[in-house]
Amino acid sequence: MSTLMVSVSGIRGIVGDGLDPNTLVKYVSAYADYCGGKIVVGRDARITGEMVYHLVVGTLLAKGIDVIDIGITPTPTVLLLVRELKASGGIAISASHNPNEWNALKLLNNKGEFMFPEEHKEYIDLLECSNNYVSWEKLGKLTVNNTALQYHINAVLKMKYIDVEAIKKRKFKVLLDCVNGAGVYVMPELLKEFGCEVIEYDCEKTGIFTRKPEPLPENLIGTMEAVKKNNVDIGIVVDPDVDRLVLITEKGEPFGEENTIAQAVRFVLSKEKGNSVVNLSTTRTVDDIAKANGCKVFRSPVGEANVVKKMKEVNAIIGGEGSGGVIFPALHYGRDALVGTAIILQHLLEFGGTLSELKTELPEYHIAKAKIDVGNKNPDELIISLKNKYSSVNINTDDGLRIDFEDHWVHFRKSNTEPIIRCIVEAKTENEANYFIKKYFSELS
């Protein structure tokens, strides 16, 4: 069974088992027809990136498309450069937090954003009629741009609300974990621009992940121990393509990936009033913070493109996802760990205490997750039955089913690739969250 997954998030699969040369050429060829003009290409550091890069660029040139190669860069850097260079599109070659054997094409529109669902459908409709190529004299031209990373750093340093000189005087001591991904090429330099003393951990330019690359607490045991051992102010962890930011307190404990977006919302709303947007699986902490500031939170289906679409609809000033993805539209509409890093350093500076003390000031919630195997049952029918059962409660059906109760919320989403329903619950205590997970598991069973 092929591992290939096609969605608004991109074209993703295991190299050699789903993501093969023929597949890459097919999807890139259609994307070339969809864009029709010059395309920015960047990639993360993973070992299959060079092979995928050559196939992508060769296909684009054969379609008569000019290509701007920005090298090994974070995905958000590709987003920024599409807009800056007024390109017709961009391809970030990265499978995000997936293991070494995976890779993917993240496809952007001409605004430097992930394609919206309607744009993605228009692109997919071109797949069966995109096997035409230009003659030799009409081939596209390849240009190399070596300034993309510095452009991104400079843009972050100039963000509103960020006082670089004040942060420099604080002289934060930071342990940085880039899991040997694209962050190695930019995060140490950014932190040094902020006057930080940087201790690098898994920051080698090998592109080989020494652990599971998703920045979850269970994958960061060694990182958390290193934070304690080196007596730093903060641990900063990014995923392989640097769009997710996860923090570790000075005690070597998780700050909480959900709290990354919560503290970003708290910081921005302390500076100006406005709307926030997060997805339906993101912590209720964001709602509490917005309410305390007299502001509104809007929720979107899961996925960066969906969050951005809703942010534009409601003119949000901050948004993101509970996986550690911060979107600050004052700079650009994309999850960006560099942006999140600048915000947390400024916030921590102004707060004046430690990161663990900052965490205690956030409302406390606990999340529990489960995958519920539905076997031969129809997952849509199961979700509808739950919707009917809880019809008197506050429900949202934009993306599966989210039910909001006074003391907890639950979000059910069916998988598009497996016979399972993903269930996520948030409550005030860990015991309550686990109790509700078991309750809903029993109901679905």
C-alpha positions in Angstrom: 0.0 0.0 0.0 1.5 3.4 -1.1 2.4 5.8 1.7 1.5 8.8 -0.6 -0.7 11.4 1.0 -2.1 14.3 -1.0 -3.7 17.3 0.8 -3.7 21.0 1.1 -0.6 20.4 3.4 1.3 19.0 0.4 2.4 15.8 -1.4 4.0 13.5 1.3 5.3 10.0 1.3 8.2 7.6 2.0 10.9 8.0 -0.6 10.8 4.9 -2.8 7.5 3.8 -1.4 4.9 6.3 -2.6 7.1 9.3 -3.2 9.1 8.1 -6.3 10.5 10.1 -9.3 7.4 9.5 -11.5 5.1 10.8 -8.7 7.3 13.8 -8.1 7.4 14.7 -11.8 3.6 14.3 -12.1 2.8 16.6 -9.2 5.4 19.2 -10.0 4.4 19.3 -13.7 0.8 20.1 -12.7 2.0 22.7 -10.2 4.1 24.4 -13.0 1.0 24.7 -15.1 -1.0 26.0 -12.1 1.6 28.8 -11.4 2.7 29.7 -14.9 5.6 31.8 -13.7 8.8 31.8 -11.7 8.9 29.5 -8.6 11.0 29.7 -5.5 12.4 26.3 -4.3 13.9 25.6 -0.9 14.5 22.4 1.0 15.1 21.2 4.5 18.3 19.3 5.4 17.1 15.7 5.2 19.3 13.3 3.2 16.7 12.7 0.5 16.4 16.4 -0.2 19.1 16.7 -2.8 17.5 13.9 -4.9 14.0 15.4 -4.7 15.4 18.9 -5.4 17.0 17.9 -8.7 13.8 16.2 -9.8 11.7 19.2 -8.9 14.0 21.8 -10.5 14.5 19.6 -13.6 10.8 19.3 -14.1 10.1 23.0 -13.6 12.8 23.9 -16.1 11.4 21.4 -18.6 8.1 23.1 -18.3 9.7 26.5 -19.2 9.5 27.8 -15.6 12.3 30.0 -14.2 13.5 28.7 -10.8 15.0 30.6 -7.9 16.9 28.2 -5.7 17.3 29.4 -2.1 19.1 26.3 -0.8 18.6 24.6 2.6 16.2 26.9 4.4 13.2 26.8 6.8 9.8 26.4 5.2 8.8 29.9 6.4 11.8 31.3 4.6 10.3 30.0 1.3 7.0 31.7 2.2 8.8 35.0 2.8 10.9 34.8 -0.4 7.9 34.0 -2.7 6.3 37.3 -1.5 9.6 39.3 -1.5 10.6 38.2 -5.1 7.0 38.4 -6.4 7.1 34.8 -7.6 4.2 32.9 -8.9 4.6 30.2 -6.3 7.0 28.3 -4.1 7.9 24.7 -3.2 9.4 23.8 0.2 10.8 20.3 0.0 10.3 19.0 3.5 8.3 16.4 5.4 8.3 18.5 8.5 8.5 16.3 11.6 8.3 13.0 9.7 11.3 10.6 10.1 14.3 10.4 7.8 12.7 8.1 5.2 9.9 10.7 4.5 9.9 13.7 2.2 7.3 16.0 0.8 6.4 18.9 -1.5 4.8 21.9 0.3 3.2 24.0 -2.4 2.5 27.7 -2.0 0.4 30.2 -3.8 1.7 33.5 -5.2 1.1 35.3 -1.9 3.7 33.0 -0.2 1.0 31.0 1.7 -0.1 27.4 1.6 -2.8 26.9 -1.0 -6.3 27.3 0.2 -8.6 24.3 -0.4 -10.2 25.9 -3.5 -6.7 26.6 -4.9 -5.6 23.1 -4.1 -8.6 21.7 -6.0 -7.9 23.8 -9.0 -4.3 22.5 -9.0 -5.3 18.8 -8.5 -7.7 19.1 -11.5 -4.6 19.8 -13.7 -2.9 16.5 -12.9 -4.2 14.4 -15.8 -3.3 17.0 -18.5 0.1 18.3 -17.4 2.4 16.0 -19.3 3.4 18.6 -21.9 6.9 20.1 -21.9 8.6 23.0 -23.8 11.1 22.7 -26.6 14.9 23.2 -25.9 15.0 26.9 -26.6 12.2 27.7 -24.2 13.6 25.9 -21.1 13.4 27.8 -17.8 16.4 29.4 -16.2 17.8 28.5 -12.8 19.0 31.3 -10.5 20.7 30.8 -7.1 19.8 33.2 -4.3 22.2 33.0 -1.3 20.6 35.8 0.7 17.4 34.2 1.8 18.4 33.2 5.3 19.8 36.6 6.1 16.7 38.3 4.7 14.6 36.2 7.0 16.8 37.0 10.1 16.7 40.7 9.3 12.9 40.7 8.8 12.5 39.1 12.3 14.9 41.5 13.9 12.8 44.4 12.5 9.4 43.0 13.8 7.3 45.4 15.7 7.3 45.0 19.5 10.8 43.5 19.4 13.6 45.5 21.1 16.8 43.9 19.9 19.1 46.0 22.0 17.1 45.4 25.2 17.2 41.6 24.5 21.0 41.8 23.9 21.5 43.4 27.3 19.6 40.5 29.0 22.2 38.0 27.6 20.0 35.0 27.6 21.7 31.6 27.9 20.0 29.3 25.4 20.3 25.6 24.6 19.3 25.1 21.0 18.1 21.8 19.5 17.6 21.8 15.7 17.5 17.9 15.4 20.2 18.4 12.7 17.6 19.9 10.4 17.3 23.2 8.5 17.3 25.2 11.7 21.1 24.6 12.0 21.6 27.0 9.1 19.7 29.9 10.7 18.7 29.5 14.4 22.2 29.9 15.9 22.8 33.1 13.9 19.4 34.5 14.9 20.0 33.9 18.6 23.5 35.4 18.4 21.9 38.5 16.8 19.8 38.7 20.0 23.0 38.6 22.1 22.3 35.1 23.4 24.9 32.6 24.6 24.1 29.6 22.5 24.8 26.0 23.4 24.1 23.8 20.4 22.6 20.4 20.8 21.9 18.2 17.7 23.0 21.1 15.5 25.2 19.3 13.0 24.7 19.9 9.2 24.2 16.2 8.5 20.4 16.1 7.9 20.3 12.8 9.8 17.9 12.9 12.7 19.3 11.3 15.8 15.9 10.9 17.4 12.3 11.0 16.4 12.1 14.5 14.9 8.7 15.5 16.2 9.4 17.9 19.2 7.2 16.0 21.7 8.4 15.6 25.3 8.9 11.9 25.0 11.4 12.6 22.1 13.3 15.3 24.0 14.5 13.4 27.1 18.2 14.1 26.2 17.5 17.7 25.3 15.8 18.3 28.7 18.7 16.7 30.5 21.1 19.0 28.6 19.1 22.1 29.6 19.4 21.2 33.3 23.1 20.2 33.0 24.1 23.5 31.2 22.1 25.8 33.6 20.5 27.8 30.8 17.6 30.3 30.8 15.6 28.5 28.2 15.7 25.5 25.8 14.6 26.1 22.3 13.6 23.2 20.0 12.6 23.5 16.4 11.4 20.7 14.0 13.3 19.9 10.8 11.8 22.6 8.7 11.6 25.2 11.5 7.9 26.1 11.5 7.2 24.7 14.9 8.7 26.1 18.2 8.8 24.1 21.4 10.3 25.4 24.6 11.9 23.9 27.7 12.0 25.7 31.0 15.2 26.4 32.9 14.2 23.4 35.1 14.5 21.1 32.1 10.7 20.6 32.0 8.4 21.0 29.0 6.8 24.5 28.7 4.1 22.7 26.6 3.8 23.0 22.8 0.2 24.2 23.3 1.6 27.0 25.5 3.9 28.3 22.7 0.9 29.7 20.8 -0.8 30.7 24.1 2.1 32.8 25.2 2.4 34.4 21.7 -1.2 35.4 21.8 -0.7 36.7 25.4 2.2 38.8 24.3 0.6 40.3 21.2 -2.7 41.1 22.9 -0.8 42.9 25.6 0.5 45.2 22.9 -2.7 45.7 20.9 -6.3 44.5 20.9 -7.5 42.3 18.1 -8.8 38.9 17.0 -6.9 35.6 17.3 -7.3 32.4 15.3 -6.3 28.9 16.3 -7.5 25.5 15.1 -10.2 23.4 16.7 -7.7 21.1 18.4 -5.8 24.0 20.2 -5.9 24.7 23.9 -8.7 26.6 25.6 -5.9 28.7 27.3 -6.0 30.9 24.2 -9.7 31.7 24.8 -9.0 32.6 28.5 -6.2 34.9 27.5 -8.3 36.6 24.8 -11.3 37.0 27.1 -9.0 38.6 29.8 -7.9 41.1 27.2 -11.4 41.8 25.9 -10.7 40.1 22.6 -12.2 37.3 20.5 -10.9 33.9 19.4 -12.0 32.3 16.2 -11.4 28.6 15.4 -10.6 27.0 12.1 -10.2 23.4 10.8 -6.8 21.8 11.5 -4.1 22.8 9.0 -2.0 25.9 8.4 -3.9 26.9 5.3 -7.2 26.7 7.1 -5.9 28.9 10.0 -4.5 31.5 7.6 -7.8 31.6 5.7 -9.8 32.3 8.8 -7.2 34.8 10.0 -7.7 36.8 6.8 -11.5 36.5 7.1 -11.5 38.0 10.6 -8.4 40.3 10.2 -6.6 38.5 13.1 -3.4 40.0 14.5 -2.1 36.7 15.8 -2.8 33.0 15.3 -1.4 29.5 15.0 -1.7 25.9 16.0 -1.1 24.1 19.3 1.7 22.1 17.8 4.0 25.0 18.4 3.2 27.0 15.3 3.0 30.8 15.6 1.6 32.9 12.8 2.2 36.7 13.1 0.7 38.3 10.0 2.6 41.6 10.7 5.5 39.7 9.1 3.9 37.0 7.1 1.1 34.4 7.0 2.9 31.3 8.0 4.0 29.3 11.0 7.5 30.5 11.9 9.8 29.3 14.7 12.0 32.4 14.1 9.1 34.7 14.8 8.1 32.6 17.8 11.6 32.8 19.2 11.7 36.6 18.9 8.3 36.9 20.6 9.3 34.6 23.5 12.6 36.3 24.1 10.9 39.7 24.2 8.0 38.4 26.4 10.5 36.8 28.8 12.5 40.0 29.0 9.5 42.1 29.8 8.1 39.6 32.2 11.4 39.7 34.2 11.1 36.2 35.7 11.9 32.7 34.5 10.2 30.6 31.8 8.8 28.3 34.4 7.3 31.3 36.3 5.9 32.5 33.1 4.2 29.2 32.6 2.5 29.3 36.0 0.8 32.5 35.0 -0.9 30.8 32.1 -4.3 29.0 32.8 -3.6 25.4 33.5 -5.2 22.7 31.3 -4.2 19.2 30.3 -4.7 17.5 27.0 -5.1 13.7 26.3 -5.2 12.1 22.9 -6.3 8.7 21.6 -6.7 6.9 18.3 -9.9 4.9 18.3 -10.1 2.0 15.9 -13.6 1.8 14.3 -13.1 -1.5 12.5 -15.8 -2.0 9.9 -18.0 0.8 11.2 -18.5 4.0 9.2 -16.6 6.8 11.0 -18.9 9.5 9.6 -21.9 7.7 11.0 -20.2 7.4 14.4 -19.4 11.1 14.5 -23.0 11.9 13.5 -24.4 9.8 16.3 -22.2 11.7 18.8 -23.4 15.0 17.3 -27.0 13.9 17.8 -26.3 12.7 21.3 -24.8 16.0 22.4 -27.0 18.3 20.2 -27.9 20.4 23.2 -24.3 21.3 23.9 -22.1 23.8 22.1 -20.8 22.0 19.0 -18.7 22.8 15.9 -18.7 20.6 12.8 -16.2 22.5 10.6 -13.6 19.8 11.0 -15.1 16.6 12.4 -16.9 17.3 15.6 -15.8 19.5 18.5 -18.0 19.6 21.6 -17.5 22.3 24.2 -18.6 21.6 27.8 -18.1 23.8 30.8 -15.3 21.7 32.3 -13.7 20.2 29.1 -13.9 20.0 25.4 -13.5 17.1 23.0 -12.6 17.0 19.3 -13.3 14.0 17.0 -11.7 13.8 13.6 -11.7 10.8 11.2 -8.5 9.8 9.6 -8.3 9.9 5.8 -5.8 7.1 5.6 -6.8 4.6 8.4 -10.0 3.3 9.9 -9.6 5.3 13.0 -11.1 8.4 14.7 -8.7 10.7 16.4 -9.9 12.0 19.7 -8.4 14.9 21.7 -9.7 16.1 25.1 -8.7 19.0 27.2 -9.7 19.4 30.9 -8.4 21.2 34.0 -6.5 18.2 35.3 -4.6 15.3 33.8 -6.9 12.8 35.6 -10.0 14.5 34.2 -8.6 14.5 30.7 -7.8 10.8 30.9 -11.2 10.0 32.4 -13.0 11.8 29.5 -10.8 10.1 26.9 -11.8 6.7 28.3 -15.4 7.8 28.4 -15.5 8.7 24.7 -13.5 5.7 23.8 -16.2 3.6 25.5 -19.0 5.5 23.8 -17.5 5.0 20.3 -16.7 1.3 21.0 
